[in-house]
Amino acid sequence: MTNPLLARWDTPFGVPPFAEIDESHYEPAFEAAFEAHDKEIEAIASSADAPTFDNTVVALERAGSSLERVGAVFFNLTSTDTSEALQDIEARIMPRYANHMSSLYTNQRLFERVRQVYSQRNALAIEQDGVPGSDRRELLEELHRRFVRAGAALSDADRQQVATIDEQLASLQTRFGRNVLADTNGFELLIEEDADVSGLPGSVLEAARAAAESKGKSGYLFTISRSSITPFLQFADNRELREKIYRAYVRCADNDNDANNREVLRDIARLRARRAKIMDFGSHAEFMMDDRMARTPARVRELLDNIWRPASRRVAEEAAALQDRIRADGGNFALAPWDWQYYTEKIRSERFGLQDEQVKPFFLLEHVRDGAFEVAKRLYGVSFEAVDVPVYHPDVEAYRVVDADGTFIGIFLTDYYMRDSKRGGAWMSHFREQSNLDESIRPIVINCCNFPKASPCLLGMDEVRTLFHEFGHGLHGLLSNVTYPSQSGTNVKQDFVELPSQIMEHWAMEPEVLRGYARHHVTGKVIADEVIEKLRAAETFNQGFATTEYLAACYLDMAWHSIEEADCPTVSDLERTAMESIGLIDAVDPRYKSTYFQHIFTGDSYSAGYYSYIWAEVLDADGFEAFREKGLFDQDTALSFRRNVLEKGATEDPMVLYRRFRGRDPEVGPLLASRGLTEDQ
Ligand SMILES: [Zn+2]
């Protein structure tokens, strides 16, 4: 019997034949796909012909197509519709998969051939058939970079040392995360049934009572997990309790117990610094930046500084306003970090308070989705038509995406509802990526969210933004128009990938667009202008705080990853120096302090990379400004964004792509304006 994962898919549009696939098919299919890929790699590595761009670089692009297909089905389903059986297979397959990929990029014979092609890159006729061929140059450089970053260019001794460092880092990073979890679980604020809970809304108290009950206790249980501490700090009138829980939060994994992360994170920082030196970089930050759009730590610092100055002016004003509010309420104390959210919430609800009932009925899921489709239609002329194809779950809906001239673009799947078999969060993924190497391969893109399933399904404002955000990633995958698979769609640098998604969020909030899709789900009435006004005004509120606490964490991240191995400061020294150098006010702490800064210490990918959220925000705000200047749906601007960004994937340096769209480098002005941080606001 043939394995459906390895057979030809005679389904409409070549969608995976989900109904025919069962759990027993995955492991044999993976084994066959690994073997096929190994054979292809071996053929390239042992070729008797002199290495050329085509017989090495392009050949590697063609290799592994079976693994692509099997992996796409498996990795999508383990995220969206997993089971115990799939989890067991995942536990066995993941190490095999990681090994397979790392042995590819440390294959010395293969690297030697790549290196030879790379060394002739200037003499190489990269141009082909009159096409400039910048995608070919980029493909070669990226491939070479992958080998080099995997350690392929090192001496055997150095490579061995890097492997040892990687192993040590893996275990330290795991320990860092476990310590944060242990200390988070270790703290409990249990409030007696009849004690002071004034200010806390009923829904928050219900959740806290359930939390207590689940531990066999009575009363209300609060913890320092974000979902528990945030409403507590916003609403609890009792200032001493706010201080108590806040202090516990900022001491997470920094207590006198086994879960203290101070030395763990210093070890991580030192090992990363050592590895960077072996790789011939001045610091870990430089090493990471070599693979990002920002290119150098200096450019990141310049960006942070440019936003820091206006943000710190604004946060001082906000602090003064909160102090006034404390005095007006009869308080006789100086504003402290545990007061910030509490008094901010009071002002927020008075100024922009919108009840859920005023907003949610206007955001029926189907209307919001169609609103996103409408934006794509008006910008790019593409339309989405419901289509009947095999899907893996009844919640999944499929659309045939067609260009203005009727050309078929790809298949777009939506999987919007929460369920036990799906992981949390929202994301875009694909079952097939676009490419034009030997034939035109059309993409199958999917958007996943976790909206509570209900009929009608009414969304909150954050969920509306999420839907538009993922749809933006979806368009990046769908409108991709590249030759080589590895350059397709969203396979771009980490600090560039959020541009297409975040820019879409701007349209969601435009009054003109809202009036189109935000219609009452029963009466059909369009959302009122006063409500739109309030929604938009709330966006710039408290942004001095939000921006400085985030930037402060970015500065910490950069400081830890610029250190010398032999000269690693203590946690207290580094934090003090870093915060003094920017002048962070006492009433604000960095969004994360070192001992619980999981983004940067539980794995490499966001290390020296916490800045990338605001880097991308500079791009999306500045990019959207082009539409504001010329018109929300200006066709020339839209076409330029499509041709220069959405279609281009990773075929060129993202800064070059951006400049081609915008006609200049990105500027921070529009971001400052959208956060309300410019002088005159
Ligand atoms: Zn995103």
Boltz pocket constraint, residues with backbone or C-beta under 6 A from the ligand:
constraints:
  - pocket:
      binder: B
      contacts: [[A, 469], [A, 473], [A, 497], [A, 498], [A, 501]]
      max_distance: 6.0
